[in-house]
Amino acid sequence: MKSKSLRILYAVGPEDVIQSYKYWSQGEQSPAQVSVTYSSQFYDVCQEFDAQAYVIAQAKTHDLIQGEQFMIEKLPVPLPNAGGIVYHLRQIFYGIKLLISALRFRANVLIASSGTTHWFVLYLFSWLGIRVIPSVHCVLWREYGGQSWGEKIALYLSRHLFANKCAGILAVSNEIARQIQQLTVKQNSPVFEFLPSYRPKDFADIPPPSPVRSPFHVLFAGRVEYDKGVFDLLEIARSITAVGISDIHFHICGGGSQLETLRHAVRESGLTDNFFCHGYLLKPQMREMFARSHIVVVPTRTEFVEGFNRVVAESILCGRPVVTSPVCPALSYVDEAVISVPPEDISAYREAILLLYRDLEIYNRKRLACQRLQSQFYDRDRSWGNRLRTILHQIIETEANQNHNQNNIVSPVL
């Protein structure tokens, strides 16, 4: 296989791949994302390999653009709020729909991100000769929460795929890599760990935390959902004000289905003077919020399936210590700059925040650790795009060797 014969289908979740492409084609980054988008990294790789590409992203409404090299489509997901058996059937149906698209496109490589379909459905692609590259952005199972029977069955059926049906596996954390090894009893296809990727210029103008520590600003950045821990954070704020501390201010930045419910709960709690719900913010506004903050809290609950919480990386790049729990697999990369607490432990979160609020020595130790940990997130060698390059080179080399061996087979003389 030559690089120019690569025909890649890239299936992703709800990323705005069309907007990303429009900015990429102009040499710019989407203002909606702080990190370098995976889709823009994909476009870079395809351009380098002169590969034909078909990108399919999940969306609420249909959209399609097509050029000489790229066809990019946003497809609505049927029954987006499905649960139970209907959810699993929907995942299988969507995977089969992707397979039909791959066959029509004549794809010879598939890159499928977490959540697009059940992993075991990708057997069908492999069986038809399409090289499969899972891009795993979430842990395979929750370490601190139970699994449903449907999840257990889907995971069991996926074991053989991860063992020997993948050209390579992209994994966003060492915790995911460990789970893949555990699932396959260390008989897995090659795993290529990557990290979220950032540009230094996006953080160059963010000043160090203000030496003025009253008020002390605590930042939450992410979707406002129950499983993201926003209501736990409100309870933490309530418990802090209950002991007479009123100069710790909480800032909730993000949209979500529970935003108005949270705002109502804040009013009911009488915390409108120190608990602020800012809603969804674009990149320039988020820079301002990070610049104002002293620390960042990531209180994700055990029922949420995490991968690598990018807010943790962005907090480190902004020089802000983080309070979170082991539910977040990013901990091992940034441990020096983090205070880790047990998941969903309101009192432990409260005490960690108060420790950074009261103890300037510990606070500064964590803050300075941020600076030592930043380079890994700027390292292009550890990016998703670079790991994908490695796998594609291996696919091309393997195909070339197989063709060479077939051409050198000597027919027996009769």
LINPECOR-V909028 format. One record per run of one state. SS is the DSSP state (2 for helix, 1 for strand, 0 for the rest). FROM is the first residue (numbers start at 1). LEN is the number of residues. Records with the same first field share a line. If there is no record, write none. Layout:
BEGIN
SS: FROM-LEN / FROM-LEN
END
This chain:
BEGIN
0: 1-2 / 6-1 / 13-4 / 26-12 / 50-2 / 60-3 / 67-3 / 77-7 / 106-3 / 114-5 / 128-3 / 137-12 / 165-4 / 172-2 / 184-7 / 194-6 / 203-13 / 222-4 / 229-1 / 243-5 / 254-5 / 270-5 / 280-3 / 293-2 / 299-11 / 318-3 / 326-5 / 342-4 / 359-1 / 374-1 / 378-2 / 383-1 / 408-7
2: 3-3 / 17-9 / 38-12 / 84-22 / 119-9 / 149-16 / 174-10 / 200-3 / 226-3 / 230-13 / 259-11 / 283-10 / 310-8 / 331-7 / 346-13 / 360-14 / 375-3 / 380-3 / 384-24
1: 7-6 / 52-8 / 63-4 / 70-7 / 109-5 / 131-6 / 169-3 / 191-3 / 216-6 / 248-6 / 275-5 / 295-4 / 321-5 / 338-4
END
